[in-house]
Amino acid sequence: MESLTLRASPSSTASPLLRLPGRRRAASVRVSASGAGEPDLSVTVNGLKMPNPFVIGSGPPGTNYTVMKRAFDEGWGGVIAKTVSLDAGKVINVTPRYARLRADPNGSTKSPIIGWQNIELISDRPLETMLNEFKQLKKEYPDRILIGSIMEEYNKAAWHELIERVEESGVDALEINFSCPHGMPERKMGAAVGQDCALLEEVSGWINEKATVPVWSKMTPNITDITQPSRIALKSGSEGIAAINTIMSVMGIDLKTLRPEPCVEGYSTPGGYSARAVHPIALAKVMQIARLIKEEFPEGRSLSAIGGVETGNDAAEFILLGADTVQVCTGVMMHGYGLVKKLCTELQDFMRMHDFTSIEDFRGASLPYFTTHTDLVQRQKEAIKQRKAIRMGLQSDKDWTGDGFVKETESMVSN
Ligand SMILES: Cc1cc2nc3c(=O)[nH]c(=O)nc-3n(C[C@H](O)[C@H](O)[C@H](O)COP(=O)(O)O)c2cc1C
């Protein structure tokens, strides 16, 4: 395996792959010509050029040729296909497999969906069928980025066979699903690997000794410290991290039947939570991984942020933390493939507001503003001293009152 230090600057315009004897160079791709004065949304990540940073996240929006073609036609920067494995015959889905949380506490169907749970497994379509569709897509869209998402059992030969076959289909990169929280861990797959650092190190080693295209390791948030498996995946040679996969959840209990949801023949199993409700959690995890990359991998690795993106502003937040690309899965299931146009317009509006002309102008700009709580206390002390204490919020817990409680809480909220 060649030296990792050579795979520098994931976002630089010069492809790092050009300098890597072991990794296949990404296909040259079409970059959207931005009009005069238009903020440029194009990105180059691990040598992969995309017209914008918006990528279809692995899941239903990347299940087959028809829907992936639609994504390319609508203008998505890239597509990550639904996760595939060698033997789809072992993948048996149930229905219903989704459940939704609405903003209204009484669940009014008029109120917006804020959370989404799924107990869907990886692709149940034969690998050969999926690979033929990847080939067809790359034939029709040679300039567009198609990423294969893969998962296998704890078996080196199986991983190597899967990587070889998926790479042969012409995909530009691989995303490794170390993170599916339901169903697959029962077979020592998905999150079972992402949650066990020793196992992850071994499996990541197998993957990176075999892969010849860039590898993104997709992390589970269902772990105390997401930087630990991320560090291992990067040290084992992965070019990038993708985060987050879904958060383990139980959507609710039907108070009439007393059965959990989604309910399959009277029973349920914990699933994966996604959509708007997970966005703040995803921001925190992405922030931690961005800091890890900055501090421990200064030669550069890529970061693909995922979780609850429905607006250009959601995406701007991830990029401000250091993300190179932004994935959307549930957002597409709710709003359709045309969502990408709104995402691009809103992201450009944000860029215009700050006179940013490119994504690199603001990528990671908010990361330096995270510090420890102890440091916040110190900074506040200094600020109060300097301003001769214009009273902001309460000085001590003893100052809270019953009558003014809501106002007092309000005085300490930042937005
Ligand atoms: C119905 C459904 C199926 C999913 N299937 C996969 C999958 O096969 N592989 C994978 O890596 N992630 C899968 N995910 C996780 C998403 O790619 C994504 O990480 C997660 O949903 C958070 O992003 P979102 O809020 O944009 O959906 C799935 C998510 C949903 C909702």
Ligand as a Chemical Component Dictionary entry (heavy atoms), coordinates in Angstrom:
data_LIG
# 
_chem_comp.id                   LIG 
_chem_comp.type                 NON-POLYMER 
_chem_comp.pdbx_formal_charge   0 
_chem_comp.three_letter_code    LIG 
# 
loop_
_chem_comp_atom.comp_id 
_chem_comp_atom.atom_id 
_chem_comp_atom.alt_atom_id 
_chem_comp_atom.type_symbol 
_chem_comp_atom.charge 
_chem_comp_atom.model_Cartn_x 
_chem_comp_atom.model_Cartn_y 
_chem_comp_atom.model_Cartn_z 
_chem_comp_atom.pdbx_ordinal 
LIG C1  C1  C 0 -35.101 4.098  4.138 1  
LIG C2  C2  C 0 -33.627 4.275  4.316 2  
LIG C3  C3  C 0 -32.743 3.317  3.817 3  
LIG C4  C4  C 0 -31.359 3.490  3.981 4  
LIG N1  N1  N 0 -30.506 2.566  3.460 5  
LIG C5  C5  C 0 -29.162 2.749  3.557 6  
LIG C6  C6  C 0 -28.254 1.848  2.937 7  
LIG O1  O1  O 0 -28.628 0.887  2.252 8  
LIG N2  N2  N 0 -26.925 2.093  3.109 9  
LIG C7  C7  C 0 -26.449 3.142  3.815 10 
LIG O2  O2  O 0 -25.230 3.325  3.922 11 
LIG N3  N3  N 0 -27.298 4.031  4.396 12 
LIG C8  C8  C 0 -28.635 3.849  4.279 13 
LIG N4  N4  N 0 -29.483 4.777  4.852 14 
LIG C9  C9  C 0 -28.941 5.892  5.639 15 
LIG C10 C10 C 0 -28.827 7.181  4.810 16 
LIG O3  O3  O 0 -27.935 7.055  3.734 17 
LIG C11 C11 C 0 -28.363 8.361  5.711 18 
LIG O4  O4  O 0 -27.080 8.057  6.231 19 
LIG C12 C12 C 0 -29.306 8.663  6.871 20 
LIG O5  O5  O 0 -30.635 8.404  6.526 21 
LIG C13 C13 C 0 -29.203 10.114 7.347 22 
LIG O6  O6  O 0 -29.385 11.036 6.304 23 
LIG P1  P1  P 0 -30.812 11.691 5.903 24 
LIG O7  O7  O 0 -31.347 12.391 7.135 25 
LIG O8  O8  O 0 -30.493 12.615 4.766 26 
LIG O9  O9  O 0 -31.682 10.552 5.481 27 
LIG C14 C14 C 0 -30.867 4.619  4.674 28 
LIG C15 C15 C 0 -31.770 5.580  5.157 29 
LIG C16 C16 C 0 -33.127 5.434  4.979 30 
LIG C17 C17 C 0 -34.067 6.490  5.503 31 
# 
loop_
_chem_comp_bond.comp_id 
_chem_comp_bond.atom_id_1 
_chem_comp_bond.atom_id_2 
_chem_comp_bond.value_order 
_chem_comp_bond.pdbx_ordinal 
LIG C1  C2  SING 1  
LIG C2  C3  SING 2  
LIG C2  C16 DOUB 3  
LIG C3  C4  DOUB 4  
LIG C4  N1  SING 5  
LIG C4  C14 SING 6  
LIG N1  C5  DOUB 7  
LIG C5  C6  SING 8  
LIG C5  C8  SING 9  
LIG C6  O1  DOUB 10 
LIG C6  N2  SING 11 
LIG N2  C7  SING 12 
LIG C7  O2  DOUB 13 
LIG C7  N3  SING 14 
LIG N3  C8  DOUB 15 
LIG C8  N4  SING 16 
LIG N4  C9  SING 17 
LIG N4  C14 SING 18 
LIG C9  C10 SING 19 
LIG C10 O3  SING 20 
LIG C10 C11 SING 21 
LIG C11 O4  SING 22 
LIG C11 C12 SING 23 
LIG C12 O5  SING 24 
LIG C12 C13 SING 25 
LIG C13 O6  SING 26 
LIG O6  P1  SING 27 
LIG P1  O7  DOUB 28 
LIG P1  O8  SING 29 
LIG P1  O9  SING 30 
LIG C14 C15 DOUB 31 
LIG C15 C16 SING 32 
LIG C16 C17 SING 33 
# 
